Amino acid sequence: MTTDNDHSPTATSLGRRDLLKGTAGIGAAAALGAGGALTTFARPAAADEESLRKALLKYPGVGQGTPGDAEWQKVGEMCLGATKASVKPGEFKGVELTFMGLNNQNLHNFLFRGFLKPWEAYTGAKITWIDLAQADYNPRLQQAIATGTVDFDVLEMGAPFEGDVCGKGLASPMPDWVAKQIDVDDLVNYLKPPVGTWGGKRFRVTIDGDCHTINYRTDVFSDAALAKAWKDEGHAGEWGVPRTWQKVNEVTKFLKGKTFKGKPVYGYLDQPKPWGGFCFYFVEDRATGYVKMPGDKIWLFEPDTMKPLVNNPGWVRAIQDIVDSLPYEPADQLNADPGTTAFQQFLAGTGSLLSWWGDIGQMANTSDSSVVGNVIGFDILPGSEELYNRKTGKWEKPAGGVNYAPNMAYLGWGIYVMARVDSDSKKHQAAWSAAAHLGGKDLSLWTVMYPSGFQVHRQSHFNIDEWLAAGYQKDYITGYLDSQRNSYNHPNFTIEPRIPGIFQYYSVAEDELTKVFARKITAQQGADNIAAAWEKLTDKIGREKQIALYKDSMGM
Amino acid sequence: MSTGSLSSPTVLAASRAVSRAARGRALILIASLLLAALCVTQVLHNLGVVGAGFADWRPIALAYLLWALALGRGLVLVRRERGHRALFLLPALLFTLAMVIFPTVFGLYIAATDWNLSSLTGVHFNVLGNFTTMLHDAFFWTALGNMVWYVLSVLAQYAIAFGLALLLNAEIRARKFFRVVFLLPFMLSPVAVSWMIGKSIMEYRFGPAATLARLLGWETPAFFATPWVARASIMAMDSWMWIPFVMVLLLAGLQALPHEVAESAKVDGANPWQAFWKITFPLMLPVSVTAVILRIIFELKLADIVINVTAGGPGGATDTVSSFIYREYRDRSNVGYGTMLAEFYLIIIIVFVSILLSVVSRWLRRVT
C-alpha cells in the first residue's frame, strides 16, 4: 500500500491561504489544523459539511425548474473542498485525461462536464470527453477491450461490465486515499464488496445505486369512483395499490376502458420493445417474485454449469403475464421501450403502475417535462403468492404468503480509472482525483435529489430532513426513500451476475421476447429459445471461465 | 569503326534503359518483399508464434504507403512515359485496394471466425460455423423476407415520384418554390425523420397523425403495434424521405425530352393520357430504370428508421437485414457472425442487382 501513499496528492505542501479559497475551504483548513497527513483532512468538518449540504440543495430547489449547466458548475465548485484539501492549485497542469461516458437524456457526461469544470480550473488538468448514447456505449466499450484500444483514462460504467473490464485487468485499483476521500463506508450495504471489487481489489467509485421499485399513482388508487367500480365488479379486497403481480394483472385488466379525470386510465405499463438489453430487467421484475427463493442467490443460471433457468415454469409464467397483460395496456404498448414508458407515458400522465429505477421519483418533481408532480407513491416491487422451487420443480406457497424479491437491476453507475494511467504517477493522481470529485459524498446528495440519472446509494442519502429542506413533501419523499431502502436491505433481493457479455444474454433474450409479445410463438417456446441461445453464447464466451467468474461475482 | 561510333550511344542508351528498368524492377521487388515480410512477421507476432513485431498495425499501414511510393517510382523506372501515366491511376487504385478490396477480403476471414468481443478464449476459426448458424437463423430470414416488401414499395415510390415530376415539369405557378419544397424531406437525415415523424407526428397519444386518424374513425391509431401497419408505417416514412430523390432524377429526364415529339402527338390528336403512356413513359424508360435500380440499392440498405422507431418489432415484422446485423454487432458484439451476415448480404445484393440489370437491359432492348 506504499504505492498508494506515494501516489497520493501533495496534501501537506498545500498552503493555508490556498486552502481557505472556496466554499469548503474552511472545513479543509480545520482539518489541516488537526493534522497534516492527507487522510486527516480529506473531508470537511461536520458543521461545515452540514452547511455545505444545506446550501447545495438550493440549486435550484425543488419545483424551481430543471437545473442546467449553471447549477452543475456551481455544485461542482461548492464540492471542491476535498480536492482543494489534497491538490495544490495547478498541480495537474499539463495532464490531459480522456473521459468516456454517456449522454443519456442530456445528463451523465453533461453533468460531469459541469461538475468537473471547476476541478479543471483549479487543478490545471484538461479533460477530453467521449459522449456515447446508451445504445452505443456497450459496443464501443467492448471494441476497445477486445482490440486493445482503450483510448480513455476515466470511464463511467455500470457494475455489470466489471467482468469485462476489471476481470481483464484493464482497470486501476482504487488508492486508499480515494476510498477515504469518498467515504466508501457510507455506501448502502448491497453496493459494498463484492460489488465494485474484483479479485479482492476495489475499483469503483460508486455514483449511483440501482433497484427497480414500483411507482404508482396515488390519485388513481384513492379514487372513490374506481373503488366503487372495483367492488361492483366483484373483485376481492379493497381498491388500492396492488402488492402482488397477480393483483397487478387484475388491476390492469380492471382499468381497461375506464376513465379517470375524463381521460382513459391504464394500469401497469410493460416494456416490450428492445432497448439494448435493458428491457430484460423489466421481465426480471415480474419473474423474481416467482423464482427467487429466500436464502438462495441463484435465479438466472445454475452456478456449476451455467445452465440457464430462464425457461423454468416460474420465468415462463412471468413472460406469459406480460403477453396476457399487453392487450389491456395502451394500444401502442408493443412499441414502448423503458424510456417511452417512463418519460413519454408515466411522467406524462399515462399509466398508473410502472416499475423503474429511482429517476421517476426525482424527475416527477424536478423536471419540467413531468406533469404528475406529487401524485406518485412508491414501494418495493410486487411479490407473488406462489413461488416456483427450482430444486423441487414445484410451485409452493411462500412463507408469509407473498414472496418479494426486489430487483437490483444494473447495480448502478460508477466511475472507473483505467490501468493505462498507472505508469504515469501524475496522471494516475489526476484521474483518481477527478473520479473522487465526482464520487464525493456531498456532491452525491445533489445528484440523487435532482435529475441526474443517479439514485440514492449512500446511507447518508436517507436523511429525510435534507430532502425536506430541498423542498420535497414529507409523505412523498418518505415513501420514495423507503421504497429504495427497503429494496436495498431486503433479505431476498436479486443481484445479477457481473459476468462478461451479460448484456449479450439480455439482448438476445429481448429479440426472442419480441416474438412472444407479438404472439408469434408461445411463452414456453420463447423461453426455450432464450435458454438455447444463452447456452450457445456461454460456449462462445468460454464456459469454464464464465462459471468461475459467475461464482466470483456472486461471492460464492 | 564508324558503325561502332554510331551505335555506341544507342547501345549505351539501351544499356542505361535496361539498367533503369532493372533498378525499377528491383525496387518494386525489394519493396514488395519487405512489405510481405513485415506483414507475415506481424501476423505471426499477433498469433504468438514469434516475439518480434509491432504493438499495433500502424507501422504496417506506413509500410504500405512506402511500398506505394516505391511502386510508383519503380513503374516510372521500368515503363518511363507509360509509368508516368500510371501514376495518375495508381493512387486511386491503391486507395481502393486498401479501403475496399482488402476490408472485403479480410471480412471473409472474420466471417469464418467465432469472434465475440466478450469471449474469454479469444478468436477461433470456425470455417462455415457462422454460415450454418445463419441458415437456421429465423431472425435473418424474417428480415430478408421483409426486404422483399420494402423493395416492392419502391414501385409505389416510383409511381408517386413520376406524378410529382410531371407536375413540377408542367407550367404551374411557383414551380421553382415547389421543387425546393418537395426536395426538403430528402435533405433530412433518417434519424431526424425517425424522431420527427415516427416518434412525434405518429406518436399514439399526442401525435398529429394519430389525432387525425382518430378524427377519421380509427379509435386506436397505433402505427407500430401490429405487423402490417408497422411495416406500412415504416414504408411510408422511408418513401416520404426518398420519393424526392426519384422525383429529381425523373424531372431531369423529363426536362431533357424533345418537345417536338410531344407537340407532334398533340397535333396528331393524342389525348394527355395517350401522350403520356405512348410517348413520355417509353422515352423515360432508361431514366426510370436507372432511378428505380438506384433506389432499390438504397432500399436494400434500409436500417436507420427501423432501428430508431421499432427496433425491428413487433416480433421482427419491420426488421431489415441491416438493422438485424446492427443489433447482432452492436448489442451482442458478435463480430464474426455479424460479418458473415454482412458478407452474405453483400453477395445477395450483387447477384440480385446483376440479374435485375441483365433482365431490365434485355427488356429495354425489346421495347425501345
Interface residues (C-beta under 8 A of the other chain):
Chain A: A135 D136 N138 P139 Q142 Q143 I145 A146 G148 D164 P272 K273 P274 W275 G276 G277 P330 A331 D332 Q333 L334 N335 D337 Q344 Q345 A348 T350 P500 G501 F503 Q504 S507 V508 E510 D511 T514 K515 F517 A518 R519 K520 L537 K540 I541 G542 K545 Q546 L549
Chain B: D56 D114 N116 L117 S118 S119 L120 T121 F139 E203 Y204 R205 T220 P221 A222 F223 F224 A225 T226 P227 A230 V309 T310 A311 G312 G313 P314 G315 G316 A317 R327 Y329 R330 D331 R332 S333 N334 V335
